């Protein structure tokens, strides 16, 4: 089976007590999905250049053989303030 590469980022990667985790084959799509979560769940709709840099640095690259299973999606309480 061919190995697929994904970018992964979660709120916990940035130090927040939130279980949200997103994966995408595209870094740009991952940034959009993560930013939408930040706005919808945490009320942080403005992503500063500094936060974007932290997001990029905190991204992990993961590889999966065949199908890559999604982690369960869970939303935390207002934990965005710890960013």
BALUMDO-764784 format. One record per residue: residue number from 1; residue in one letter; chain; y, z, x negated of N, C-alpha, C, O in turn. Coordinates in nm, 2 decimals. Each point is the difference from the previous one (the first is absolute). Layout:
ATOM   num   residu   chaine      npy      npz      npx     capy     capz     capx      cpy      cpz      cpx      opy      opz      opx
ATOM   NUM        a        A        Y        Z        X        Y        Z        X        Y        Z        X        Y        Z        X
...
//
This chain:
ATOM   num   residu   chaine      npy      npz      npx     capy     capz     capx      cpy      cpz      cpx      opy      opz      opx
ATOM     1        x        A    -0.12     0.00    -0.08     0.12     0.00     0.08     0.12     0.00    -0.09     0.01     0.06    -0.10
ATOM     2        x        A     0.09    -0.13     0.15     0.13     0.00    -0.07     0.08     0.13     0.01     0.00     0.06     0.11
ATOM     3        x        A     0.06    -0.03    -0.21     0.08     0.13     0.00     0.14    -0.04     0.04     0.06    -0.10    -0.04
ATOM     4        x        A     0.00     0.19     0.13     0.13    -0.02     0.05     0.09     0.11    -0.06    -0.04     0.12    -0.01
ATOM     5        x        A     0.16    -0.15    -0.01     0.10     0.09    -0.06     0.11     0.04     0.11     0.05    -0.09     0.06
ATOM     6        x        A    -0.02     0.21    -0.05     0.09     0.05     0.10     0.11     0.09    -0.07    -0.04     0.07    -0.10
ATOM     7        x        A     0.15    -0.06     0.16     0.10     0.10    -0.04    -0.01     0.11     0.10    -0.03    -0.03     0.12
ATOM     8        x        A     0.05     0.15    -0.16    -0.02     0.12     0.09     0.11     0.10    -0.02     0.04     0.02    -0.12
ATOM     9        x        A     0.02     0.03     0.22     0.11     0.10    -0.01    -0.01     0.10     0.12    -0.02    -0.05     0.12
ATOM    10        x        A     0.03     0.17    -0.14     0.00     0.10     0.10     0.12     0.10    -0.02     0.05     0.01    -0.11
ATOM    11        x        A    -0.02     0.06     0.22     0.11     0.10    -0.01    -0.03     0.10    -0.10     0.09     0.05    -0.07
ATOM    12        x        A    -0.22    -0.01     0.06    -0.04     0.11    -0.10     0.03    -0.05    -0.15     0.02     0.08    -0.09
ATOM    13        x        A    -0.03    -0.21     0.07     0.03    -0.06    -0.13     0.15     0.03    -0.04     0.03     0.00    -0.12
ATOM    14        x        A     0.05     0.02     0.22     0.14     0.03    -0.03     0.03     0.15     0.02     0.12     0.04     0.00
ATOM    15        x        A    -0.22     0.04     0.02     0.02     0.14     0.00     0.02     0.06     0.14     0.03     0.12     0.01
ATOM    16        x        A    -0.05    -0.20     0.09     0.02     0.05     0.14    -0.14     0.05     0.06    -0.10    -0.04    -0.04
ATOM    17        x        A     0.11     0.14     0.13    -0.12     0.05     0.06    -0.02    -0.08     0.13     0.02     0.05     0.11
ATOM    18        x        A    -0.07    -0.17    -0.13    -0.02    -0.10     0.11    -0.13    -0.08    -0.04    -0.01    -0.04    -0.12
ATOM    19        x        A    -0.07     0.01     0.21    -0.13    -0.07    -0.03     0.01    -0.15     0.01    -0.10    -0.07    -0.01
ATOM    20        x        A     0.22     0.02     0.04     0.01    -0.15     0.01    -0.04    -0.07    -0.13     0.05     0.04    -0.11
ATOM    21        x        A    -0.12    -0.15     0.13    -0.05    -0.08    -0.12     0.00    -0.14     0.05    -0.05    -0.03     0.11
ATOM    22        x        A     0.10    -0.06    -0.19     0.00    -0.14     0.03    -0.05    -0.08    -0.12     0.02     0.03    -0.11
ATOM    23        x        A    -0.10    -0.14     0.15    -0.05    -0.09    -0.10     0.04    -0.14     0.04     0.00    -0.04     0.12
ATOM    24        x        A     0.03    -0.05    -0.22     0.03    -0.14     0.02    -0.03    -0.08    -0.12     0.00     0.05    -0.12
ATOM    25        x        A    -0.04    -0.17     0.14    -0.02    -0.09    -0.12     0.14    -0.04    -0.06     0.01    -0.04    -0.11
ATOM    26        x        A     0.09     0.06     0.19     0.14    -0.04    -0.04     0.09     0.12    -0.03     0.01     0.09     0.09
ATOM    27        x        A     0.05    -0.08    -0.20     0.09     0.11    -0.03     0.12     0.00     0.10     0.04     0.11     0.05
ATOM    28        x        A     0.01    -0.23    -0.02     0.11    -0.01     0.09    -0.04     0.05     0.14     0.08     0.08     0.06
ATOM    29        x        A    -0.19    -0.12    -0.01    -0.05     0.05     0.13    -0.02     0.15     0.00     0.04     0.07     0.10
ATOM    30        x        A    -0.09    -0.02    -0.21    -0.03     0.15    -0.01     0.14     0.07     0.01     0.01     0.10     0.07
ATOM    31        x        A     0.09    -0.15    -0.14     0.13     0.07     0.01     0.06    -0.01     0.14     0.06     0.10     0.04
ATOM    32        x        A    -0.08    -0.21     0.03     0.05    -0.01     0.14    -0.07     0.10     0.09     0.06     0.07     0.08
ATOM    33        x        A    -0.20    -0.07    -0.09    -0.07     0.09     0.09     0.03     0.15    -0.03     0.01     0.08     0.09
ATOM    34        x        A     0.00    -0.04    -0.22     0.04     0.13    -0.04     0.14     0.04     0.05     0.02     0.11     0.06
ATOM    35        x        A     0.07    -0.20    -0.07     0.14     0.02     0.05     0.00     0.02     0.15     0.08     0.08     0.05
ATOM    36        x        A    -0.16    -0.16     0.02     0.00     0.01     0.15    -0.05     0.14     0.04     0.05     0.06     0.09
ATOM    37        x        A    -0.16    -0.01    -0.16    -0.05     0.13     0.02     0.11     0.11    -0.02     0.02     0.09     0.08
ATOM    38        x        A     0.05    -0.11    -0.20     0.10     0.10    -0.03     0.11     0.01     0.11     0.05     0.11     0.03
ATOM    39        x        A    -0.02    -0.22     0.03     0.11    -0.01     0.10    -0.06     0.06     0.13     0.06     0.08     0.06
ATOM    40        x        A    -0.17    -0.13    -0.02    -0.06     0.03     0.13    -0.04     0.15     0.01     0.02     0.07     0.10
ATOM    41        x        A    -0.09    -0.02    -0.21    -0.06     0.14     0.01     0.10     0.10    -0.06     0.00     0.11     0.05
ATOM    42        x        A     0.07    -0.15    -0.16     0.07     0.10    -0.07     0.16    -0.01     0.02     0.07     0.08    -0.04
ATOM    43        x        A    -0.03    -0.19     0.12     0.14    -0.01     0.02     0.08    -0.05    -0.12     0.12     0.01     0.01
ATOM    44        x        A    -0.19    -0.05    -0.11     0.07    -0.05    -0.12     0.00    -0.15     0.00    -0.09    -0.07    -0.05
ATOM    45        x        A     0.20     0.01     0.11     0.00    -0.14     0.02     0.08    -0.08    -0.12    -0.01    -0.12     0.00
ATOM    46        x        A     0.07     0.20    -0.08     0.07    -0.06    -0.12    -0.08     0.03    -0.12    -0.02     0.11    -0.04
ATOM    47        x        A    -0.03    -0.22    -0.03    -0.08     0.02    -0.12     0.09    -0.04    -0.11     0.04    -0.11    -0.02
ATOM    48        x        A     0.00     0.21    -0.06     0.09    -0.01    -0.11    -0.07    -0.08    -0.12    -0.12     0.00     0.00
ATOM    49        x        A     0.20    -0.06    -0.09    -0.06    -0.06    -0.11    -0.09     0.10    -0.09    -0.10    -0.04    -0.05
ATOM    50        x        A     0.15     0.16     0.04    -0.08     0.10    -0.07    -0.13     0.03     0.06    -0.10     0.01    -0.07
ATOM    51        x        A     0.10     0.00     0.21    -0.13     0.02     0.07    -0.09    -0.12    -0.02    -0.12     0.02    -0.01
ATOM    52        x        A     0.17    -0.14     0.02    -0.08    -0.12    -0.02    -0.06     0.01    -0.14    -0.12    -0.04    -0.01
ATOM    53        x        A     0.19     0.08    -0.09    -0.06     0.01    -0.13    -0.11     0.10    -0.01    -0.10    -0.03    -0.06
ATOM    54        x        A     0.12     0.14     0.13    -0.11     0.11     0.00    -0.12    -0.06     0.08    -0.11     0.03    -0.04
ATOM    55        x        A     0.13    -0.10     0.14    -0.11    -0.06     0.08    -0.08    -0.10    -0.09    -0.12     0.01     0.00
ATOM    56        x        A     0.19    -0.09    -0.07    -0.07    -0.10    -0.09    -0.08     0.07    -0.11    -0.11    -0.04    -0.03
ATOM    57        x        A     0.17     0.14    -0.03    -0.06     0.08    -0.11    -0.12     0.07     0.05    -0.10     0.02    -0.07
ATOM    58        x        A     0.10     0.03     0.20    -0.10     0.08     0.06    -0.12    -0.08     0.06    -0.10     0.05     0.03
ATOM    59        x        A     0.12    -0.18    -0.02    -0.10    -0.09     0.05    -0.13     0.00    -0.09     0.02     0.01    -0.12
ATOM    60        x        A    -0.13    -0.02     0.18    -0.13    -0.01    -0.07    -0.06    -0.13     0.03     0.02    -0.06     0.11
ATOM    61        x        A    -0.09     0.01    -0.21    -0.08    -0.13     0.02    -0.14     0.05     0.02    -0.06     0.06    -0.09
ATOM    62        x        A     0.00    -0.11     0.20    -0.14     0.04     0.02    -0.08    -0.13     0.02     0.06    -0.10     0.04
ATOM    63        x        A    -0.19     0.10    -0.08    -0.08    -0.12     0.02    -0.12     0.04     0.09    -0.05     0.11    -0.01
ATOM    64        x        A     0.01    -0.21     0.09    -0.11     0.02     0.09    -0.09    -0.12    -0.01     0.04    -0.11    -0.01
ATOM    65        x        A    -0.17     0.14     0.00    -0.10    -0.11     0.01    -0.03    -0.02     0.15    -0.03     0.09     0.07
ATOM    66        x        A     0.04    -0.22    -0.03    -0.03    -0.03     0.14     0.11     0.06     0.09     0.12    -0.02    -0.03
ATOM    67        x        A    -0.16     0.08     0.14     0.09     0.06     0.09     0.06     0.13    -0.05    -0.07     0.08    -0.06
ATOM    68        x        A     0.20    -0.06     0.07     0.06     0.12    -0.03     0.03     0.08     0.13     0.07    -0.05     0.08
ATOM    69        x        A    -0.12     0.17    -0.07     0.02     0.07     0.12     0.13     0.07     0.00     0.05     0.06    -0.10
ATOM    70        x        A     0.01    -0.06     0.22     0.13     0.07     0.02    -0.01     0.15     0.01    -0.10     0.05     0.07
ATOM    71        x        A     0.19     0.02    -0.13     0.00     0.15     0.02     0.05     0.02     0.14     0.09    -0.07     0.05
ATOM    72        x        A    -0.13     0.18     0.01     0.05     0.03     0.13     0.15     0.03    -0.01     0.05     0.06    -0.09
ATOM    73        x        A     0.03    -0.11     0.19     0.14     0.01     0.00     0.04     0.13     0.08    -0.04     0.02     0.11
ATOM    74        x        A     0.11     0.06    -0.18     0.04     0.13     0.05     0.15     0.01    -0.02     0.05    -0.04    -0.11
ATOM    75        x        A     0.02     0.09     0.20     0.15     0.02    -0.02     0.02     0.15    -0.01    -0.05     0.08     0.07
ATOM    76        x        A     0.14    -0.05    -0.17     0.04     0.14    -0.02     0.12     0.04     0.08     0.06    -0.08     0.07
ATOM    77        x        A    -0.02     0.20    -0.08     0.12     0.05     0.06     0.12    -0.05    -0.09    -0.03    -0.08    -0.09
ATOM    78        x        A     0.14     0.13     0.11     0.12    -0.05    -0.08    -0.01     0.05    -0.14     0.05     0.10    -0.04
ATOM    79        x        A    -0.12    -0.18    -0.05    -0.02     0.03    -0.14     0.08    -0.08    -0.09     0.00     0.01    -0.12
ATOM    80        x        A     0.08    -0.10     0.17     0.08    -0.10    -0.08     0.10     0.07    -0.08     0.04    -0.05    -0.10
ATOM    81        x        A     0.01     0.17     0.14     0.11     0.07    -0.07    -0.04     0.03    -0.14     0.08     0.02    -0.09
ATOM    82        x        A    -0.21    -0.01     0.06    -0.04     0.04    -0.14     0.01    -0.12    -0.10    -0.02     0.02    -0.12
ATOM    83        x        A     0.05    -0.14     0.17     0.02    -0.11    -0.09     0.14     0.02    -0.06     0.04    -0.08    -0.08
//
